[in-house]
């Protein structure tokens, strides 16, 4: 169900009715854009869990903000930017911790790749927890 629909509509001769230019479905994490020039619907589905978390959080706390982003045709840009920034923030934090973590450093020096990978995964999940608080649930 697309709870968020743009106020701007256009006539779709294939459906013989007016359709919104933009729709956001927070359940399927999909943005749909009806292109009036080609008379086609373009879909973009997000697959990262944090975009889904962000949309569900925003839906419950800030629905007016989501309506505004959909109405102004900025929803894809906003979600793409968030996805990129979250990935970068997690990667930066993990790199910082890898440089200072003595156990990780000793695994690298000893060539213990299994331990190295396990520790890196742990650091990723720790970074996600911190980054989510700062960037997803806002």
N, C-alpha and C positions, 0 to 999 in steps of 0.2 A: 504494500500500500504506500503510495506516495503522499505523505502527509504534507510535504512542502512543495508547493507549486507556485510558479511565478504568476504574478498578476497579469503580465503581458501574455496575450494569447494570439494565435494566428489560425487561419482556417486551414484545415487539412482536408483536401478534396478526396483523398483516399478513404478517410473515415467519415467524411461528410459532416464534420463538426469542428468546432473551435477547440484547439488544444493548447495547453500552456507551453511556452518555449522551453522552460526548464522545470525539472522535477527532481526531488531528492527523496530517495527511499532509504530511511535509516535502518530498516531491517535487513535489506540485502546489500546495504552500503553501496548503492548505485546512484549515479547522477545521469539523468536522461535529458538530452537536448534535442528538440525538434528543429531540424534545419529547414526553413521555409523555401530555400532556394532549390534544394534537392528533393524535398518532400520525404526525407528519411529521418529516423530517430537514431541518434548516436548515443551509445551507452558507455559509461566508464564505471567499472566496478573496482573498488579498492579491496585489497586482499590482506593488508597488514592489520593485525589485531588492534593496534593503537588507534587507527583511524576509526575503526568500529567503536572502540571505547569512547573516543572523543565525541563522535556523533551521538551516541546514546546518552552520554553525560550532558552534552549541549541540548539535546532534545528535552531532557528532564529539567534542566536548570535555566537554559537560555534559548527558548524556542524563537523568540523575536529576532535574535541574532541570526539564526539559521534562515528564517524567513527573509531577512534583509539580504543575506548573501545569495540566496536563490533569486530573489527579485532583481538584484543588481548584476546578475550573471557572473558572480565572483566565486561561486561555491567550488568549482574545480580548481581554480587558482589557489584558493585558501587551503584546500585539502592537499594539493600537490606540494605547496610550500611547507605545510605542517609535516608531511611525510618526509620530505627532504631534511628539514631542520631536526626532526627527532632522530633520524638515522645518523646524521652528523654529530649530534650531541652525544648519543650513546657511544659512537666510535671514538670520539675525543676523550670521553671519560675513561673508557676501557684502556686506551693507549696510555693515559696518565697513570692509571693504576698498575698496568703491566710494567712500566718503567720503575715504579717504586716498590712493587711487591717482591719481597725477598724469596718467597717460595716459588713464585713464577719464574724469577730470574735463575734460581738454581735448577729448575726443570729445563730451562733453555740451555744452560751451560752443560748440564749432564746429558742432554739430548733425549730426555724422557718426553716424547711427543704426546703420549697418552695423558700424562699428568698435565702437560702444558695445555692441551686442548680442554681438559676438564676444568682447569683453573680459569682459562679464558671464558668458557661458558658460564662459570660462576660469576665472573666479573661482569659479563654482559647482562645477566639477570639482575645483579645488584645495580648496575647503571640504569637499566630500564625502570627499576622501582623509583629511583631518584628523579629521572627525567620525566616519567609519567606524572609525578606530582607537580612538577614545574611547568610542563608543556601540554599535557593531555587533559588533565582535570582542571581546566581554567575557564 
